[in-house]
């Protein structure tokens, strides 16, 4: 197969134009909130700000955080989550002075980078004209499925995805141009791959699959397959070997202890159920355009590759990711592939197909303008318009500064003797100014906090607490959970209120930020719960029934009255009988 000329250079003028365009689009999202202390209200922002803060504090003291007691029952900070994003954020904090600003700056730069890589891949690898590559930038950076990830605070994944696209452009170009023998051709993509792994593993998994697909198509079209296999296998091993070596200190401990990680696989409807039809429309439209161009106009390797990547993205985004080896399928959000990879390659496929139409065909400019308008409508306008209210897309522009008010400090300064529970609904756990975000500044340890794979001995409990909030509504189950979590306090965000059943609880703070309830019973920081005396005919059936409806792994402590000495019966705080009489 002849050498394939892939790329030309991008001029400095182009770089300036696309940087300006990406910045303008980013400012439309972040605007005046970029440099103030307001916190994005939604998503995993609480986890990211907390970790940037913790790492910055540790680096200032000349150390590296191994274990934190401020969340859960203590957790290894970077055992199961890569440190790259937080390390960059911690370094930025030395400049900005605040982890909040560093996080927002990183998010802003990531949004710019997402647009840039769409342009870079289109211009440098696919060799599209400037206006088509620029169209890819605008269509992708403003695409609603991509922006939904910003609402959910998927910042590390978004940044690593940008690096992954750059990696693909480098890697594919080197193989296709026959430059695999140069040292720089190995080191640069290996370095980019290693850094992306240290920021987030999901895009790295996509890269591995994408490279396999590339080699399969390339070798299938190559006449000298034996030589191609030998050359490319060596290059593959060198690039991924060096990249893996650079990130060993993260992925190796993770793989060794992955059996202790709680499953977090979620389907698309859990993130953006109302937007799934638009993702499907975009993918189907792009594939239809690409296949028609391939059948009627041109048979091109790059066209085949982008069609394959669109199909791969769709497959991973709609179920294939669940089949990832080594149990990794249980740890993947398939929505990340459906909303990041699929729109990008769908947009690139449409642009490349348009570029392949011969210039001597009439109406090409009209077709280009029409497709450009349709592309923006399909990726940005229509999905945003039709899912705005259903998916609460306004949260992308929602910020809060409540954590900087005296009321926040008043509550947290009282919650220092034992752990604090912040319920997901009653306590607005997932909002950016949640007590779990900045509580460590007040030495407040939280039972639940940023959704994090990290504590194999305690995490399952915190998940139940976060998603089974109803158990806090009743005195006996509330005490059970609080004692097991060594929690003496429950935070309730204003204007919400704790239920009428507040027996055993005392309100010790009530202000415009929220309420702080303290449990009257002393906390032993151990599994010490109030047993329930069963005065029923069939104690075994009652015990089994109630423990079936409890979260998996939890048991209410029931004691059969027939097995208790008469003198001890008065010591039971709760008694369950067959009827009220």
LONUNU-999452 format. One line per field, with one value per residue (C-alpha): residue number from 0; residue in one letter; x, y, z. Coordinates in steps of 0.05 Angstrom, whole numbers. Layout:
N
nr <- c(NUM, ...)
rest <- c(A, ...)
xx <- c(X, ...)
yy <- c(Y, ...)
zz <- c(Z, ...)
END
This chain:
581
nr <- c(0, 1, 2, 3, 4, 5, 6, 7, 8, 9, 10, 11, 12, 13, 14, 15, 16, 17, 18, 19, 20, 21, 22, 23, 24, 25, 26, 27, 28, 29, 30, 31, 32, 33, 34, 35, 36, 37, 38, 39, 40, 41, 42, 43, 44, 45, 46, 47, 48, 49, 50, 51, 52, 53, 54, 55, 56, 57, 58, 59, 60, 61, 62, 63, 64, 65, 66, 67, 68, 69, 70, 71, 72, 73, 74, 75, 76, 77, 78, 79, 80, 81, 82, 83, 84, 85, 86, 87, 88, 89, 90, 91, 92, 93, 94, 95, 96, 97, 98, 99, 100, 101, 102, 103, 104, 105, 106, 107, 108, 109, 110, 111, 112, 113, 114, 115, 116, 117, 118, 119, 120, 121, 122, 123, 124, 125, 126, 127, 128, 129, 130, 131, 132, 133, 134, 135, 136, 137, 138, 139, 140, 141, 142, 143, 144, 145, 146, 147, 148, 149, 150, 151, 152, 153, 154, 155, 156, 157, 158, 159, 160, 161, 162, 163, 164, 165, 166, 167, 168, 169, 170, 171, 172, 173, 174, 175, 176, 177, 178, 179, 180, 181, 182, 183, 184, 185, 186, 187, 188, 189, 190, 191, 192, 193, 194, 195, 196, 197, 198, 199, 200, 201, 202, 203, 204, 205, 206, 207, 208, 209, 210, 211, 212, 213, 214, 215, 216, 217, 218, 219, 220, 221, 222, 223, 224, 225, 226, 227, 228, 229, 230, 231, 232, 233, 234, 235, 236, 237, 238, 239, 240, 241, 242, 243, 244, 245, 246, 247, 248, 249, 250, 251, 252, 253, 254, 255, 256, 257, 258, 259, 260, 261, 262, 263, 264, 265, 266, 267, 268, 269, 270, 271, 272, 273, 274, 275, 276, 277, 278, 279, 280, 281, 282, 283, 284, 285, 286, 287, 288, 289, 290, 291, 292, 293, 294, 295, 296, 297, 298, 299, 300, 301, 302, 303, 304, 305, 306, 307, 308, 309, 310, 311, 312, 313, 314, 315, 316, 317, 318, 319, 320, 321, 322, 323, 324, 325, 326, 327, 328, 329, 330, 331, 332, 333, 334, 335, 336, 337, 338, 339, 340, 341, 342, 343, 344, 345, 346, 347, 348, 349, 350, 351, 352, 353, 354, 355, 356, 357, 358, 359, 360, 361, 362, 363, 364, 365, 366, 367, 368, 369, 370, 371, 372, 373, 374, 375, 376, 377, 378, 379, 380, 381, 382, 383, 384, 385, 386, 387, 388, 389, 390, 391, 392, 393, 394, 395, 396, 397, 398, 399, 400, 401, 402, 403, 404, 405, 406, 407, 408, 409, 410, 411, 412, 413, 414, 415, 416, 417, 418, 419, 420, 421, 422, 423, 424, 425, 426, 427, 428, 429, 430, 431, 432, 433, 434, 435, 436, 437, 438, 439, 440, 441, 442, 443, 444, 445, 446, 447, 448, 449, 450, 451, 452, 453, 454, 455, 456, 457, 458, 459, 460, 461, 462, 463, 464, 465, 466, 467, 468, 469, 470, 471, 472, 473, 474, 475, 476, 477, 478, 479, 480, 481, 482, 483, 484, 485, 486, 487, 488, 489, 490, 491, 492, 493, 494, 495, 496, 497, 498, 499, 500, 501, 502, 503, 504, 505, 506, 507, 508, 509, 510, 511, 512, 513, 514, 515, 516, 517, 518, 519, 520, 521, 522, 523, 524, 525, 526, 527, 528, 529, 530, 531, 532, 533, 534, 535, 536, 537, 538, 539, 540, 541, 542, 543, 544, 545, 546, 547, 548, 549, 550, 551, 552, 553, 554, 555, 556, 557, 558, 559, 560, 561, 562, 563, 564, 565, 566, 567, 568, 569, 570, 571, 572, 573, 574, 575, 576, 577, 578, 579, 580)
rest <- c(X, X, X, X, X, X, X, X, X, X, X, X, X, X, X, X, X, X, X, X, X, X, X, X, X, X, X, X, X, X, X, X, X, X, X, X, X, X, X, X, X, X, X, X, X, X, X, X, X, X, X, X, X, X, X, X, X, X, X, X, X, X, X, X, X, X, X, X, X, X, X, X, X, X, X, X, X, X, X, X, X, X, X, X, X, X, X, X, X, X, X, X, X, X, X, X, X, X, X, X, X, X, X, X, X, X, X, X, X, X, X, X, X, X, X, X, X, X, X, X, X, X, X, X, X, X, X, X, X, X, X, X, X, X, X, X, X, X, X, X, X, X, X, X, X, X, X, X, X, X, X, X, X, X, X, X, X, X, X, X, X, X, X, X, X, X, X, X, X, X, X, X, X, X, X, X, X, X, X, X, X, X, X, X, X, X, X, X, X, X, X, X, X, X, X, X, X, X, X, X, X, X, X, X, X, X, X, X, X, X, X, X, X, X, X, X, X, X, X, X, X, X, X, X, X, X, X, X, X, X, X, X, X, X, X, X, X, X, X, X, X, X, X, X, X, X, X, X, X, X, X, X, X, X, X, X, X, X, X, X, X, X, X, X, X, X, X, X, X, X, X, X, X, X, X, X, X, X, X, X, X, X, X, X, X, X, X, X, X, X, X, X, X, X, X, X, X, X, X, X, X, X, X, X, X, X, X, X, X, X, X, X, X, X, X, X, X, X, X, X, X, X, X, X, X, X, X, X, X, X, X, X, X, X, X, X, X, X, X, X, X, X, X, X, X, X, X, X, X, X, X, X, X, X, X, X, X, X, X, X, X, X, X, X, X, X, X, X, X, X, X, X, X, X, X, X, X, X, X, X, X, X, X, X, X, X, X, X, X, X, X, X, X, X, X, X, X, X, X, X, X, X, X, X, X, X, X, X, X, X, X, X, X, X, X, X, X, X, X, X, X, X, X, X, X, X, X, X, X, X, X, X, X, X, X, X, X, X, X, X, X, X, X, X, X, X, X, X, X, X, X, X, X, X, X, X, X, X, X, X, X, X, X, X, X, X, X, X, X, X, X, X, X, X, X, X, X, X, X, X, X, X, X, X, X, X, X, X, X, X, X, X, X, X, X, X, X, X, X, X, X, X, X, X, X, X, X, X, X, X, X, X, X, X, X, X, X, X, X, X, X, X, X, X, X, X, X, X, X, X, X, X, X, X, X, X, X, X, X, X, X, X, X, X, X, X, X, X, X, X, X, X, X, X, X, X, X, X, X, X, X, X, X, X, X, X, X, X, X, X, X, X, X, X, X, X, X, X, X, X, X)
xx <- c(0, 30, 48, -12, -1, -44, -30, -7, 15, -33, -12, -3, -60, -106, -86, -101, -169, -191, -165, -205, -267, -261, -251, -313, -356, -329, -344, -416, -421, -380, -382, -372, -371, -302, -260, -307, -318, -386, -391, -426, -488, -493, -456, -391, -362, -361, -314, -267, -261, -250, -194, -160, -163, -137, -80, -60, -58, -16, 33, 41, 62, 110, 69, 21, -48, -54, -114, -168, -215, -259, -304, -337, -302, -236, -215, -151, -154, -122, -124, -182, -185, -126, -92, -76, -134, -127, -52, -61, -116, -72, -16, -66, -88, -19, -35, -109, -108, -174, -190, -259, -229, -178, -233, -273, -212, -196, -267, -264, -197, -225, -284, -237, -194, -255, -268, -194, -185, -246, -213, -144, -168, -208, -154, -90, -111, -171, -141, -208, -213, -212, -286, -305, -256, -282, -353, -331, -303, -368, -414, -376, -359, -432, -463, -514, -493, -422, -447, -490, -424, -404, -469, -451, -381, -346, -285, -228, -262, -272, -199, -173, -219, -187, -118, -143, -165, -97, -65, -105, -86, -12, -14, -54, -15, 52, 30, -2, 58, 108, 142, 139, 215, 229, 240, 193, 139, 141, 153, 101, 39, 64, 70, 1, -29, 5, -19, -90, -91, -68, -127, -183, -183, -247, -216, -155, -199, -230, -160, -139, -202, -196, -124, -143, -198, -148, -96, -149, -174, -104, -74, -135, -123, -48, -18, 43, 6, 63, 109, 52, 36, 109, 120, 56, 59, 127, 102, 39, 79, 129, 76, 28, 85, 117, 50, 30, 97, 88, 21, 38, 33, -41, -68, -28, -53, -122, -122, -95, -150, -206, -248, -259, -288, -363, -398, -419, -442, -499, -540, -555, -625, -597, -560, -598, -658, -695, -635, -623, -666, -622, -559, -589, -612, -542, -508, -557, -554, -478, -474, -525, -487, -420, -443, -477, -413, -373, -419, -430, -370, -305, -276, -226, -189, -202, -276, -278, -241, -288, -349, -318, -304, -376, -401, -352, -373, -447, -434, -396, -448, -506, -483, -417, -377, -411, -369, -302, -254, -226, -292, -283, -351, -383, -343, -361, -412, -432, -462, -391, -379, -448, -443, -369, -343, -406, -421, -348, -341, -411, -394, -326, -360, -410, -356, -309, -365, -383, -311, -309, -363, -327, -322, -349, -417, -466, -494, -436, -435, -509, -502, -445, -486, -547, -509, -474, -540, -571, -510, -515, -589, -581, -523, -540, -606, -657, -632, -622, -692, -730, -693, -682, -737, -738, -664, -657, -603, -606, -562, -504, -511, -529, -480, -481, -439, -475, -413, -379, -435, -431, -490, -448, -393, -442, -468, -401, -368, -419, -410, -341, -352, -373, -387, -439, -492, -513, -574, -579, -648, -658, -586, -575, -514, -499, -498, -431, -433, -451, -419, -377, -343, -312, -326, -254, -235, -274, -249, -318, -316, -373, -404, -423, -394, -368, -389, -322, -295, -249, -268, -278, -299, -348, -368, -427, -457, -450, -484, -543, -546, -543, -595, -638, -652, -720, -684, -668, -742, -754, -721, -699, -669, -639, -603, -581, -549, -520, -487, -458, -431, -405, -450, -476, -506, -553, -552, -617, -613, -661, -719, -726, -744, -732, -795, -841, -807, -750, -749, -678, -655, -643, -641, -577, -573, -626, -609, -618, -569, -600, -611, -563, -594, -555, -571, -583, -553, -477, -436, -390, -357, -374, -432, -474, -548, -613, -641, -716, -753, -799, -862, -894, -916, -867, -804, -764, -813, -816, -740, -732, -787, -757, -686, -708, -732, -670, -612, -570, -519, -557, -594, -640, -624, -684, -687, -740, -775, -773, -697, -691, -690, -751, -706, -676, -741, -746, -679, -705, -723, -767, -817, -853, -917, -968, -1020, -1029, -1069)
yy <- c(0, 68, 119, 160, 235, 254, 322, 392, 444, 489, 562, 608, 650, 590, 573, 645, 643, 577, 594, 659, 622, 568, 620, 659, 597, 579, 648, 641, 583, 610, 685, 727, 666, 645, 684, 693, 645, 619, 544, 506, 478, 410, 344, 317, 387, 374, 315, 352, 416, 374, 334, 395, 428, 367, 356, 429, 429, 365, 392, 456, 413, 373, 309, 269, 250, 174, 169, 219, 213, 271, 228, 160, 121, 144, 129, 124, 189, 165, 90, 82, 150, 178, 241, 279, 327, 345, 354, 405, 438, 440, 474, 524, 539, 567, 619, 632, 623, 584, 513, 536, 583, 531, 481, 529, 550, 477, 465, 526, 505, 435, 462, 501, 439, 398, 447, 451, 375, 371, 423, 391, 322, 349, 395, 358, 286, 288, 348, 383, 455, 510, 525, 451, 441, 505, 478, 415, 458, 498, 438, 396, 448, 471, 402, 391, 319, 345, 402, 355, 325, 393, 397, 331, 354, 301, 346, 294, 251, 310, 332, 262, 255, 316, 285, 219, 252, 285, 217, 186, 240, 230, 155, 145, 197, 165, 96, 122, 165, 110, 150, 97, 89, 159, 167, 227, 186, 138, 185, 238, 193, 150, 211, 236, 167, 160, 229, 214, 151, 191, 239, 189, 116, 115, 152, 108, 46, 78, 93, 20, -4, 52, 32, -41, -21, 23, -32, -83, -38, -15, -85, -111, -59, -70, -116, -133, -154, -193, -132, -87, -132, -136, -61, -40, -91, -64, 7, -11, -46, 12, 67, 32, 1, 68, 100, 45, 50, 125, 113, 48, 78, 90, 33, -24, -16, -4, -69, -108, -84, -74, -129, -82, -26, -16, -22, 45, 25, 69, 70, 130, 141, 153, 215, 244, 201, 256, 267, 196, 204, 263, 221, 167, 216, 246, 179, 151, 215, 215, 141, 149, 207, 171, 106, 141, 180, 116, 78, 134, 180, 154, 93, 123, 93, 153, 151, 77, 93, 149, 105, 50, 99, 125, 53, 37, 98, 81, 9, 29, 81, 33, -30, -56, -22, -70, -126, -95, -148, -156, -133, -62, -63, -55, 9, 47, 102, 84, 154, 181, 144, 161, 235, 249, 201, 190, 264, 278, 223, 235, 308, 290, 238, 289, 341, 291, 264, 335, 349, 287, 313, 334, 409, 405, 383, 440, 468, 446, 513, 509, 437, 458, 514, 470, 414, 463, 492, 423, 399, 456, 444, 370, 375, 438, 475, 419, 375, 436, 464, 399, 374, 440, 430, 354, 349, 415, 440, 508, 478, 490, 564, 555, 577, 588, 623, 599, 565, 633, 659, 660, 612, 557, 567, 569, 500, 466, 493, 455, 388, 369, 316, 261, 249, 286, 256, 299, 265, 271, 303, 332, 357, 373, 329, 337, 413, 448, 482, 418, 410, 354, 402, 449, 413, 391, 464, 459, 388, 360, 287, 266, 196, 206, 254, 257, 194, 159, 89, 88, 53, -21, -32, 24, 49, 2, 30, 102, 84, 55, 117, 163, 126, 99, 164, 140, 101, 168, 184, 134, 134, 62, 56, 125, 107, 42, 78, 135, 88, 45, 107, 138, 198, 244, 296, 303, 365, 388, 441, 500, 502, 427, 398, 333, 290, 295, 234, 270, 227, 220, 282, 353, 414, 452, 501, 531, 587, 608, 556, 497, 458, 415, 358, 321, 251, 247, 178, 176, 153, 95, 98, 24, -18, -7, -4, -7, -78, -88, -138, -184, -204, -240, -311, -322, -283, -315, -294, -223, -219, -244, -197, -133, -151, -165, -94, -64, -44, -104, -121, -91, -125, -96, -124, -166, -206, -259, -246, -320, -317, -258, -261, -226, -178, -152, -138, -68, -49, -53, 14, -15, -72, -101, -139, -174, -120, -55, -88)
zz <- c(0, -18, 35, 55, 63, 121, 149, 134, 184, 221, 216, 276, 249, 249, 321, 342, 308, 337, 406, 404, 379, 432, 487, 464, 464, 533, 560, 537, 586, 645, 635, 697, 743, 719, 769, 828, 886, 865, 859, 803, 837, 805, 795, 822, 832, 907, 897, 850, 892, 955, 923, 893, 961, 998, 949, 949, 1025, 1025, 973, 1013, 1072, 1029, 1028, 985, 1011, 1021, 1066, 1085, 1144, 1122, 1078, 1090, 1144, 1114, 1043, 1001, 962, 897, 903, 855, 822, 782, 810, 746, 744, 817, 812, 757, 798, 859, 820, 793, 864, 879, 826, 839, 914, 914, 894, 871, 819, 798, 786, 743, 704, 690, 667, 622, 592, 583, 545, 500, 490, 470, 413, 394, 388, 342, 298, 304, 284, 226, 200, 217, 207, 160, 122, 117, 94, 146, 145, 153, 210, 243, 235, 272, 328, 337, 329, 379, 431, 434, 428, 482, 500, 512, 555, 596, 621, 646, 685, 719, 733, 691, 687, 691, 639, 593, 599, 588, 527, 495, 505, 476, 412, 405, 419, 363, 314, 330, 330, 267, 229, 247, 223, 159, 141, 158, 213, 267, 269, 296, 371, 374, 339, 398, 456, 441, 434, 492, 536, 517, 529, 597, 619, 597, 639, 699, 689, 674, 650, 607, 547, 551, 543, 481, 453, 459, 423, 370, 355, 348, 299, 261, 254, 232, 176, 156, 153, 115, 61, 59, 6, 47, 110, 141, 141, 164, 223, 244, 239, 271, 327, 347, 346, 384, 438, 444, 450, 497, 537, 552, 564, 613, 648, 658, 693, 729, 799, 787, 745, 775, 847, 819, 779, 838, 885, 834, 866, 925, 882, 885, 817, 787, 716, 694, 631, 586, 612, 682, 656, 598, 583, 545, 500, 476, 413, 391, 401, 357, 304, 300, 294, 243, 201, 200, 183, 128, 97, 104, 74, 15, 1, 5, -42, -92, -90, -59, -25, 24, 83, 128, 111, 130, 195, 216, 200, 243, 300, 298, 302, 358, 398, 389, 410, 472, 489, 483, 519, 492, 548, 597, 566, 583, 611, 681, 711, 685, 652, 720, 732, 668, 654, 583, 576, 572, 506, 479, 495, 483, 430, 388, 374, 357, 305, 278, 266, 235, 190, 163, 151, 117, 74, 53, 36, -8, -55, -120, -128, -199, -174, -174, -110, -66, -28, -17, 7, 53, 84, 91, 125, 171, 194, 202, 241, 292, 298, 310, 359, 397, 385, 381, 439, 484, 467, 476, 538, 574, 625, 626, 641, 679, 632, 666, 720, 673, 690, 764, 818, 892, 944, 1006, 1032, 1041, 1086, 1163, 1168, 1135, 1186, 1243, 1227, 1212, 1274, 1316, 1280, 1305, 1358, 1310, 1237, 1196, 1150, 1091, 1059, 983, 983, 1052, 1055, 981, 982, 908, 906, 900, 968, 1005, 1074, 1046, 998, 1049, 1114, 1121, 1133, 1198, 1215, 1199, 1179, 1133, 1131, 1058, 1008, 937, 900, 899, 891, 950, 1014, 1003, 1076, 1081, 1013, 1004, 1067, 1044, 977, 1015, 1058, 997, 956, 1013, 1049, 1075, 1130, 1162, 1170, 1227, 1294, 1300, 1230, 1235, 1299, 1267, 1209, 1250, 1301, 1246, 1211, 1276, 1258, 1312, 1265, 1206, 1162, 1130, 1076, 1080, 1063, 1072, 1140, 1177, 1184, 1244, 1274, 1308, 1371, 1396, 1358, 1381, 1336, 1353, 1294, 1249, 1200, 1128, 1104, 1139, 1203, 1243, 1283, 1337, 1360, 1435, 1441, 1449, 1390, 1403, 1334, 1327, 1303, 1365, 1350, 1389, 1385, 1376, 1420, 1380, 1418, 1359, 1343, 1286, 1302, 1246, 1192, 1218, 1221, 1150, 1123, 1150, 1131, 1060, 1050, 1082, 1036, 1016, 1069, 1128, 1185, 1236, 1304, 1326, 1390, 1403, 1470, 1485, 1485, 1534, 1609, 1640, 1678, 1613, 1576, 1606, 1575, 1504, 1475, 1420, 1421, 1360, 1370, 1325, 1337, 1375, 1432)
END
